Amino acid sequence: MVIPKVQQYNSKKHYPAFTVFALCKGLNSGKPLEKPSPNCFAILCQDEKQKEFYKSLLYGLWISKAFHQILVGSVIEFIRINDFKKLVAESADRLRLRQTDFEDDLKKIRSYEELEKQYLIQAALLSDLKRAIIYRHLRR
């Protein structure tokens, strides 16, 4: 698989459909984005399969906080593009041998995130219920 070109996002430039965008500033640096933002990198992939691979790779690196080790800056942290390219290329080489296992684990993580969202919704409902029970006594 050919390593895709990585560049700083420019809103004036048109990007092909097989482009993955990754945040490059803040503590969520490296997070894959659905839509580009002014503070992101564009990874120009050649086809849908390569796009999905790099999107999954970025998600895995982001969720494991692998980008935190290359963050620089004292007020607003950011990733240098060369550090980003190096980390992504090294990780892609390591994963190519175990790609199916990695994809299976990503599916598990995404299902856990869905479960986590459901728990957060239930916790918010329980909080509202507690508030309603107390409010019933205090409004008299």
N, C-alpha and C positions, 0 to 999 in steps of 0.2 A: 504494500500500500504506500502510495506517495504521500509525503508529509505536506499538508496544505500550507498555503501562504497565510501569514498572520500580519495584520496591519491595524493601525489606529483607525477607528471609525470616523468617517467624515460624512456629515448629513448631505452634502452637496453631490456626493458620489453615488452612483447606482450600484447595488450589490446583487449578485445572482441569487437564485432561489436556494441554492445549497450553501448558504452562508450561516455560520453559527456566530452568535454574538455573546461576549463574556464581559461582565463588569470589570473595570480596572481600577476603580477608586473606592475607598471605604473598606470597612471590615468584611463586606460581602464580596470583595474582589475575587474574580474567578468564577462567580456564579453565572451559569448559562442563562441567557435572556431570550424571551420569546420575540420581543421587539427591540430594536437597537435603541440605545440612549447615548447622549453626548459623551459620556465617560465609559466607553467600552472598546474592546478589541473586536475586529472582524476576522473570523477564520474562514477563508475561502476554500470550501471543499469542492470536489469534482463531481460527486454524485450523492444520492440520498443515503446510501449505505455508509459512506464516509462521514456524512453529516451526522447521522445517528450515532456513529461510533464516537466522534469527538464531542458531541453533546453529552453522551453518557459519561465519557471520560472526564469532562469538565465538571459534571454534576458530582461524580465520585470524588474528585479532588477537592471540590468545594465543601461537600458534606463532611469529609474527613479533615477539613481545615488545613490541607496541605499548602495552600497559598499563603497562610499566615507566616510561614518561615521566610518568604521572600518579600513581604511588605516592607516598604520604606516610607519615611515621612514622619514628622513629629505631630502635626495637627491633623491632617487628613492623610491617612495611609493610602498608598497606591502601589501598583506593581509596575516595574519597568518591563517594557515589551520584550527585551532580550531574556530576562529572567523567566518571563511567562513562556516564551517559546522553548527555552531549554527544559523547564519542568514538564511541559506538555509533551515534548518530543521524547524525553526519557521515560515518562509514564506510559506513553503509547507503545513504545518498544517493549516494555515489560509486560503490558497487557495483551499484546497480540498473541502470545503463547497461551494465555488463559482467558480468552475473550468470552467464551460461552459461560464459564463460571462467574465471571464478572457481571455479565448481563443478567444471570439468574439472581445474583445477590442484589443487583439494582432493583429488580422486580420486587424482591422481598422488602427492600428499604422503602420503596414507593407504597407498598401495601401497609407498612408500619406507619408511614406518614398519614395515610388516609385514616387509619385507626386513631392516630394521635389527634387529627382534626375532629373526629367524632367525639373523643374524650374532652377536648376543649369546649366543644359546643355543649356537651352535657354538663361540664363544670360551670359554664356561664348560666345555664338554665337553673342549676342548683343554687347558684348565688342569687339569682332573681327570685327564686322560691323562698329562700331564707329572708330576703329583704321584704317580700310581700307578707310573710307571716308576721314579722316584727312590725311592719307598717300598719297592719290591721289593728294592733293594740295601741299604737301611738297616735293615731289620727282621731281618737275619741275626744 
